[in-house]
Amino acid sequence: MGIVIRRFLAALTLTPLAMLSVCAAQPDTDVLSPIAPTAWNRARAAHLLERAGFGGTSAEITLFTALGPHAAVRRLVYFDGAPAPHQPVFQPSDIFEPGLDPFTPSRPATTELAARTGSALGVAVKVGGNRRLQPVADKFFYWLRASRLETDRVAYWWANRMLTSPRPLQEKMALFWHGHFATSEEKVRDARKMLQQVELFQKEGLGDFRTLLLDVARGPAMLAFLDAGVNVKDKPNENFAREIMELFTMGVGNYTEHDVREAARAFTGWNYQGLAYQLNADQHDAGLKEIFGHTGRFDGEEVIDLILAKPTTATFIASKLYRYYVRDDLDPVLAQALGQKLRDFHYQLAPFLAMLFESEDFYAPDAVATRIKSPVELVVSTYHKLGLQRVPGVPDLNELCESLGQRLLHPPTVAGWAYGRSWITPGLLLLRGNFALDVVFPDINFIAHDRYPDYAAGEEIRTVHERIRAGMDITSATKPTASDGGKDTMAMSNVMADRDEAFNTRYASYRGWQQAIERVIPISRETARLDLAGQVVRAKLKTPEAVVDYFAHQFLSTPLDPAGRAALVKFLVDELGTADIAVTTTYLEDPLRKLLHLILSRPEYQLG
């Protein structure tokens, strides 16, 4: 089967990758006028569901077509007539201990603190004996592993909400804000804080931008990510002040270095205790500051108000929303008009989005099927269109999305992800096809990565594990291995750590992993259960042409070109051995899965 499919894909070059380019928008602000009800049709309802959610099933598209444009947009943005969500809240594993917060920035910092004070991370130094700091080092690696594994569970929980929520825009906006206010577990190192921020995006993502901005800025995830703890009176740290202007509100060129320095003073004293914002008044600089030409004893909230008062802020946010939901190309005249609209709405996001989704511009030919799906959108929309009610555990969501370039809760930088053509390279296009293959024909060699350490330190952990199980003592089990002409495969930092008899870093890494998998709830590892043959039978499809059209309409945002359609029909006939669908029902499933793999691997499927 794999050889047949690879040969077919190699020959199927009917839709060039160049089609992924986007046409230029026109500087006509009249395009923001509402689309006429008479112009509403099934294709436009499908487009709305694709962009404002994670695609639509055939039944959902039928429903939204019947609603008309105004009611359809109201249902998505304001949830008018949408069922109440009944999705479970996240069920945390029993992993957190009070001594773990605040978490020390590194293993050396942890063991040095323990050596100096007698304890760290809530663990006391051993009274005597060998490796007196070992329990402390073990605890550091335990939380490092456990928080990452728990964050992976949060990602699954969130993806399931994207998949099944009757309010898909709520989750789509949360995904937008996650890329906008991009904090990462790699720096925060606390799944609880990452979950709290996602829940904030879900709750306030369609509300008032000022409220959202202030709550994100005061959220422990952002405070930890941008080093609030070291932003104190007389020693201001500019990280947050710079990012809130450059990335979160205004954009480069709309502020000065003086504005950044003065704003940093205003944010001094902002910190957190556990999962709550805390203002340390004795660390706040209450002196006079000059920001954007205004002078006063500004605090952080007042700086945010000064930022929101600048027209460039509304234009920046409105433009970013437009590029996310409509198209990349945005004329400066239209950008200014969008900014004015957002100011007219007093930074209320729901009416701004409703205006955008109901506009003629949103349904223009240059906007339809011209946006490359992000990895998360690709994966979730595929599962949604297949009718799944749960994100499968095989393939692993986190590993899959990471390979495609977008791992939830792990944005690459504070700038988030680069959207558009960055999602598509020849290699990534092949990986997207492999994802489609894994959906229809699950990988029997799958390894559960939350049970098996398969990342940077994984080989080292597995080596120590095998040696310990073979009866070696800790010192022998954690000695570096040599290969490739004697080159040490262990990190040099770990070699140095072994010389300190107070603890053993490699053993701590191994023991921390053991403790983590003992306490973190495993991710369910079921595969997708598909019944494509049943769909064909229920739809009463009689010919290969009808079958190809059925699945193409279900999954593609653009029509198949005649040659591509003919090639898919021929492929199906060859696989079935006949053009008579009625006589193939007992063996129809596998040929349909091969057909679906080809459709999902086409360049058109990358567009939404």
Secondary structure, DSSP 4 states (H G I P E B T S, - for coil): -HHHHHHHHHH--SS-GGGG--PPPP--GGGGSBPPGGG--HHHHHHHHHHHSS---HHHHHHHHHH-HHHHHHHHHT-TTPPPP-PPPP---S---GGGSSPPSSHHHHHHHHHHHSEETTEEPPSSSS-TTHHHHHHHHHHHHHHHHHHHHHHHHHHHHHHH-S-HHHHHHHHHHHHHS---HHHH--HHHHHHHHHHHHHHTTSBHHHHHHHHHTSHHHHHHTTGGG-BTTB---HHHHHIIIIIIS-TTSS-HHHHHHHHHHTTTEEEETTEEEE-GGG---S-EEETTEEE---HHHHHHHHHTSHHHHHHHHHHHHHHHT-S---HHHHHHHHHHHHHTTTBHHHHHHHHHHBTGGGSTTTTT-SBPPHHHHHHHHHHHTT-SS--SBS-HHHHHHHHT--TT--SSTT----GGGG--HHHHHHHHHHHHHHHS--TT---TTTS--STTHHHHHHHHHHHHTT--HHHHTSPPEETTTEE-S-HHHHHHHT-TT--HHHHHHHHHHHHHHHSPPPP-PBP---HHHHHHHTT--SHHHHHHHHHHHH-SSPPPHHHHHHHHHHHHHHHTSS-GGGGTTT-HHHHHHHHHHHHHSGGGGB-
